Amino acid sequence: MTLALDETPDLSERRWRRRSLWALMLLIPLALFVVSYSDVKEMGKSNNVVPIDVAAGQSARYGGSDWQFIELRTVTEGLKPGALPKNAVPVIARFMVEIGDPDLKNLWLMCSIRLVDATGRSWSPASVPGLPRPAEGIETCTSTIFAGGSQGMRRVVEETYLVPANVVGELRPTIGMRSERPYYLRFARPQ
Amino acid sequence: MRPLGNILVVCLAVIVLYAMQQTKPHYEDLTGPIPAYGKMHETVHTRLVDLRLDQVDFSRELAFTQYGQRKTLTTSGLWAVATTELAATTASTTVAAATWVGPTGLHYEKTDRIGTLSSQMPPMLDPGMPRKVRFVFEILPDQVNGATFTLSSRMAPRLDSEARIAIDDFRKFNDGQPLIADSYDLAKPVPVSGN
């Protein structure tokens, strides 16, 4: 079947038609990028994507403050037998934070501290019944936002988790906040 | 010849486009949930949750304890209690939606008549620590045989997996009618053995 268009004698018109077709190869990906850019950006702000490794004992600047991972300890006191699923162990991760920029309400938004094992599985903070209350002045990441702090102030941040006993040895804490994502901190365990 | 050829091409295009329009999957179907089918007593894997439907019980009344008070809920239909074992796959998550889909396509969401009973809140799930969770539905008696239990992490999953488990193993009479207990007590611990 022959189309009339194919026999257009005008050379310049044919050339431009060919150029337009080639331009589609660039324009279609570009259009997809423009349309999906804000979604992709939002996805990067909601998920931990690019890790920044922090060596044991070192502190790192994140969300305007300096974060140092102190310890991950297993809790045994105060627990009623049978209250937890078998094979589950409560652990508490402790951080020392030196507040840099005190605008925590914006900088620490969507703060989440998670524990990650060697295979990439992650645990979010959990409420463990029967656990003793933390000492005065110790807050979680989110409650620190409301507790506030001035520049140069040092605070202890603790989060509680319930994890399977067999992975406790390999867990590493990670910190992600909306203001810094897609980058997130991944701490090495102190030796 | 040339105009005739052009007209033919246009007609052909119209036919092809019309056929595509009529047979295309709807956008809602294309971007809908991705089903993960399974049977009772076997583990079904979805993206965020591994689950096993262990047991289904039916009763006329539902009993539970709330704020220290015994309460009993009656129904003109049937209480169906699905006992499952759930565990998160890769990250701590929760389960927002569980539905009883009857053989005629009726969808029953998890009942909200129980109120704020802690065992009926969306369960927090963690990797490596399976939990027994019961879901309670209030259904019509004729929606038992051939029903499907569906579960997903989000309310209306789009392009995300949804478990669909055929409810094929429950205590029943010889004529296929389910055995209906007088009462089911949610305050009792989750039964371990099955049928």
Contacts between the chains, C-beta under 8 A, distances in Angstrom:
chain1	res1	chain2	res2	distance
A	1	B	5	5.3
A	1	B	8	7.1
A	1	B	9	6.4
A	2	B	2	6.8
A	2	B	5	6.2
A	3	B	5	7.4
A	3	B	6	6.9
A	3	B	9	7.0
A	4	B	2	5.6
A	4	B	6	6.3
A	85	B	129	5.2
A	85	B	130	7.7
A	85	B	131	6.4
A	87	B	128	8.0
A	87	B	129	6.9
A	88	B	129	5.2
A	114	B	91	7.7
A	114	B	92	7.7
A	120	B	90	6.6
A	121	B	89	7.8
A	121	B	90	5.2
A	121	B	91	6.8
A	121	B	127	4.2
A	121	B	128	7.0
A	122	B	90	7.0
A	122	B	91	4.5
A	122	B	92	6.8
A	122	B	127	7.5
A	123	B	91	7.8
A	123	B	92	5.4
A	123	B	126	5.5
A	123	B	127	6.8
A	124	B	91	7.3
A	124	B	92	3.8
A	124	B	126	7.8
A	126	B	92	7.4
A	126	B	124	6.5
A	126	B	126	6.9
A	162	B	126	6.3
A	162	B	129	7.0
A	163	B	126	7.2
A	163	B	128	7.5
A	163	B	129	7.8
A	164	B	127	7.7
A	164	B	128	3.8
A	164	B	129	5.6
A	166	B	128	7.8
A	167	B	128	6.6
